[in-house]
Every structure is written in structure tokens, then in C-alpha cells.
Amino acid sequence: AAARRQGFACNREEWIPGLWVLAAPVRMAGSLQAVVALAVPSARAAESGEDLLAQRVLKAAARIEARLGGGDEK
């Protein structure tokens, strides 16, 4: 529910100790087509900040959606 609400999912060392993963969906016509994911060491994620990394992954997913949909966003 939280991932749907915020538009991305975050795994903070829940899978592998020391690994932090953030993922955002790529949708076409409302249907999930792919996922953009970023995996970084936990210390690096803390340095960069979750909000900044989430914004970048969400922006990358949006750019992919635009290109797949025929948009020209660069």
C-alpha cells in the first residue's frame, strides 16, 4: 500500500544486509511494463538521501514511459 501511495518501493537491507534498493514502475496505458531500480550500499544511500534518490528513480521511470509512449522527453 505504501509503495502504491508514494509511487516507488524501497527495500532497506531487508533482503541483503548492507544493500538498499529503490524501484519505480514503468507503465504503459495503466499496465505495468517494467521497473527501474537502483541498488546502492546502505551507507551511500544515507549520504545521498532517500528523497533525492527516489526523485531520480521516479524521473527516470517517467522519462522511459514518455519515450515508450512516443514522447520526446530527454
Backbone bond lengths (Angstrom), bond angles and torsions (degrees), N, CA, C in turn:
res aa  C-N    CA-C-N  psi(-1)  N-CA   C-N-CA  omega(-1)  CA-C   N-CA-C  phi
1 A - - - 1.446 - - 1.531 110.31 -
2 A 1.338 116.07 -41.62 1.469 119.50 -179.82 1.525 110.50 -64.75
3 A 1.323 117.26 -40.74 1.467 120.81 179.99 1.525 110.60 -63.34
4 R 1.297 117.71 -41.76 1.478 120.56 178.32 1.526 110.42 -64.48
5 R 1.301 115.94 -42.24 1.464 120.99 -177.75 1.530 111.67 -65.09
6 Q 1.332 117.51 -45.19 1.463 120.21 -176.94 1.517 113.50 -88.86
7 G 1.340 117.65 -12.96 1.458 120.52 176.90 1.517 114.77 89.07
8 F 1.326 117.75 2.50 1.460 121.49 177.43 1.529 109.24 -153.68
9 A 1.318 115.44 162.36 1.458 121.52 176.66 1.518 108.78 -115.23
10 C 1.318 115.63 146.36 1.459 120.48 -179.37 1.520 109.13 -131.69
11 N 1.307 115.81 132.87 1.455 123.11 176.93 1.520 107.05 -117.89
12 R 1.293 116.01 109.35 1.471 121.77 -177.39 1.521 109.74 -102.69
13 E 1.311 116.29 85.65 1.465 123.56 178.03 1.531 113.09 62.74
14 E 1.314 118.16 20.07 1.465 120.78 179.90 1.524 111.53 -79.42
15 W 1.300 117.04 -23.29 1.466 121.96 -177.45 1.521 110.05 -100.55
16 I 1.333 116.08 -50.62 1.461 122.11 -179.52 1.529 108.11 -134.37
17 P 1.323 117.52 125.42 1.468 119.43 177.52 1.535 110.74 -56.90
18 G 1.330 115.55 133.48 1.461 120.74 179.38 1.515 114.37 88.18
19 L 1.339 117.94 -3.29 1.472 121.35 -179.03 1.522 109.72 -115.09
20 W 1.315 114.64 132.73 1.460 123.25 -179.74 1.524 107.24 -121.51
21 V 1.334 118.12 126.90 1.468 122.36 -176.82 1.521 109.74 -127.99
22 L 1.317 115.40 135.52 1.456 122.41 176.36 1.519 106.91 -125.72
23 A 1.337 118.26 135.21 1.460 121.68 -178.49 1.524 111.24 -137.41
24 A 1.333 115.52 144.04 1.462 121.85 178.37 1.528 109.10 -130.49
25 P 1.313 117.26 143.22 1.460 120.55 -178.09 1.532 112.85 -77.15
26 V 1.326 114.18 152.00 1.465 122.39 170.40 1.525 104.98 -114.82
27 R 1.324 115.59 116.05 1.466 120.15 -176.70 1.523 111.06 -114.53
28 M 1.296 114.96 148.46 1.468 122.53 172.68 1.517 106.61 -130.61
29 A 1.309 116.34 124.34 1.462 122.32 -178.66 1.527 111.01 53.09
30 G 1.332 115.90 38.61 1.452 120.86 177.39 1.513 115.60 79.48
31 S 1.329 117.22 -0.28 1.454 121.28 -177.61 1.527 110.75 -108.23
32 L 1.309 117.08 135.80 1.453 121.69 178.85 1.520 110.27 -64.59
33 Q 1.348 116.10 125.19 1.460 121.31 -179.66 1.526 112.15 -113.10
34 A 1.330 116.53 -31.81 1.457 121.04 -176.60 1.525 108.73 -163.48
35 V 1.320 115.04 178.86 1.459 121.39 177.16 1.522 108.42 -137.01
36 V 1.322 116.42 137.88 1.464 121.97 171.74 1.522 105.81 -100.83
37 A 1.338 116.15 126.99 1.456 119.52 -178.07 1.520 110.97 -129.57
38 L 1.313 114.55 149.22 1.450 122.58 176.15 1.519 107.11 -126.95
39 A 1.325 116.35 125.57 1.469 121.36 176.98 1.523 107.93 -118.97
40 V 1.318 115.90 126.26 1.469 121.35 -178.68 1.524 109.57 -140.20
41 P 1.330 116.63 156.24 1.462 118.64 172.33 1.532 109.42 -59.97
42 S 1.298 116.57 143.83 1.463 121.45 -176.73 1.524 112.57 -55.06
43 A 1.323 117.16 -40.46 1.463 120.06 179.70 1.515 111.14 -61.65
44 R 1.318 116.68 -38.73 1.473 121.06 179.64 1.518 110.79 -67.55
45 A 1.330 116.49 -38.82 1.463 120.49 178.61 1.519 110.20 -63.42
46 A 1.330 116.52 -41.31 1.464 120.12 179.42 1.524 110.58 -64.22
47 E 1.333 116.88 -38.72 1.477 120.93 178.77 1.524 111.23 -63.42
48 S 1.326 115.97 -45.88 1.464 121.36 -175.08 1.524 112.39 -77.21
49 G 1.315 116.65 -33.30 1.462 121.14 -178.44 1.516 111.46 94.40
50 E 1.311 114.67 129.10 1.464 120.34 -178.15 1.522 112.28 -59.93
51 D 1.323 117.85 -40.08 1.466 120.27 -177.80 1.530 111.60 -61.48
52 L 1.321 116.69 -45.04 1.463 120.41 179.88 1.521 111.13 -63.89
53 L 1.326 116.68 -45.93 1.462 119.67 179.97 1.526 111.35 -64.92
54 A 1.321 117.04 -39.57 1.466 120.42 178.05 1.526 110.50 -62.67
55 Q 1.320 117.27 -43.23 1.469 120.24 178.42 1.528 110.96 -59.58
56 R 1.321 116.64 -41.72 1.466 120.37 -178.78 1.519 112.18 -67.71
57 V 1.328 117.23 -40.66 1.467 119.98 179.08 1.527 110.02 -68.91
58 L 1.323 117.31 -41.22 1.464 120.23 177.27 1.531 111.11 -62.73
59 K 1.325 116.90 -40.27 1.460 120.53 178.42 1.526 110.85 -64.95
60 A 1.323 117.04 -40.76 1.471 120.33 178.14 1.528 110.25 -62.62
61 A 1.326 117.49 -43.53 1.465 120.92 178.46 1.529 110.77 -61.98
62 A 1.324 116.97 -41.80 1.474 121.09 179.27 1.528 110.77 -64.45
63 R 1.318 117.07 -39.56 1.467 120.46 179.51 1.528 110.47 -66.06
64 I 1.314 117.08 -39.65 1.466 120.34 177.87 1.522 109.61 -64.99
65 E 1.330 116.59 -44.93 1.465 119.86 177.48 1.524 111.20 -57.00
66 A 1.328 116.64 -44.62 1.470 120.72 -179.82 1.522 111.25 -62.30
67 R 1.318 117.25 -42.08 1.467 120.22 -179.06 1.523 111.13 -69.60
68 L 1.332 117.72 -40.02 1.459 120.34 178.74 1.514 111.43 -67.31
69 G 1.334 115.67 -29.48 1.455 120.92 179.82 1.511 113.29 -85.59
70 G 1.329 117.21 3.52 1.453 120.53 178.63 1.507 113.43 94.67
71 G 1.351 116.78 3.54 1.460 119.58 178.52 1.518 110.43 -74.13
72 D 1.325 116.20 168.09 1.457 119.78 -178.21 1.520 111.89 -117.27
73 E 1.349 116.97 23.01 1.457 120.23 179.92 1.525 110.17 -62.01
74 K 1.327 115.87 135.74 1.463 119.88 -179.27 1.487 111.07 -123.46
